[in-house]
Amino acid sequence: MEPDNPLLEPMLALLHSGACWKLHDLMQELKRQQLLPEWPLPAELALFRTNFLLMNGLYQLQRLLWPQGWWLDVVPLALQLQRHDGQPWPERADPLASYYLDWTHCLTTSVEDVQALLDSFWRRYGHSVSRQRLSRAEACRLLEVDEQAPLVEIRRSWKRLALCHHPDRQGDVATFLRLRQAWEYLRDE
């Protein structure tokens, strides 16, 4: 039996406001309302589970709302409820919906799996961005830390800069990818 998703009603209320939501903004609003769980897990896995909970809820709502005449367009940068004209459910394969509607992905994914998913995404996303080799000095300069900085300080700076330059927040893709490359170099060093 699939677990109940506690975010269905709060997300539906936000979506019925008529606004077009970005996934990140929806997550922030649910966090502001203290509706997101605090996962006692490593940061990457906690973020994965939160994202999974949101996406699972969105795809559940998409299916639940269809018979009521609503279509929920699940596009992370433009989540929006729209009326549909009573057409039958679109019978197209949606690999993302299949993934997020299967709770085993949420419950069995490890930190290593999350890292592999992110690495795969960024390789596909940034394949056209130059991947020149970094030196430690260049990586530290990009992340705005001293060359002798401990990993915890480097990680803190990476997170701060990633938030500023992330493409979901209208940041520059090339800058974000270069920062990520610097973080990965220093993390793996």
CORDA-V713730 format. One record per pair of residues at least 12 apart in sequence whose C-alpha atoms are under 8 Angstrom apart, sorted by the first residue. I is the first residue (numbers start at 1). J is the second residue. If there is no record, write none. Layout:
BEGIN
i | j
I | J
I | J
END
This chain:
BEGIN
i | j
2 | 103
3 | 103
5 | 53
5 | 56
5 | 57
7 | 35
7 | 53
7 | 54
7 | 57
8 | 57
8 | 58
8 | 60
8 | 61
10 | 30
11 | 26
11 | 30
11 | 57
11 | 58
12 | 61
15 | 79
15 | 80
15 | 81
16 | 81
18 | 80
18 | 81
19 | 80
20 | 78
20 | 79
20 | 80
21 | 77
21 | 78
21 | 79
21 | 80
22 | 76
22 | 77
22 | 78
22 | 79
23 | 76
23 | 77
23 | 78
23 | 79
24 | 76
24 | 168
27 | 54
36 | 50
37 | 50
42 | 111
44 | 111
44 | 114
44 | 115
45 | 109
45 | 110
45 | 111
45 | 114
48 | 106
48 | 114
49 | 106
52 | 100
52 | 106
53 | 106
55 | 100
56 | 97
56 | 100
56 | 101
58 | 72
58 | 74
59 | 74
59 | 97
59 | 100
59 | 101
60 | 101
62 | 74
66 | 89
69 | 83
69 | 84
69 | 85
69 | 86
70 | 82
70 | 83
70 | 84
71 | 83
71 | 84
77 | 168
122 | 177
126 | 174
126 | 177
129 | 174
129 | 177
134 | 182
134 | 185
136 | 185
136 | 186
138 | 182
139 | 179
139 | 182
139 | 183
139 | 185
139 | 186
140 | 154
140 | 182
140 | 186
142 | 178
142 | 179
142 | 182
143 | 157
143 | 158
143 | 161
143 | 179
143 | 182
143 | 183
144 | 157
145 | 157
151 | 186
151 | 187
154 | 183
154 | 186
155 | 183
158 | 179
158 | 180
158 | 183
161 | 179
162 | 176
162 | 179
162 | 180
END
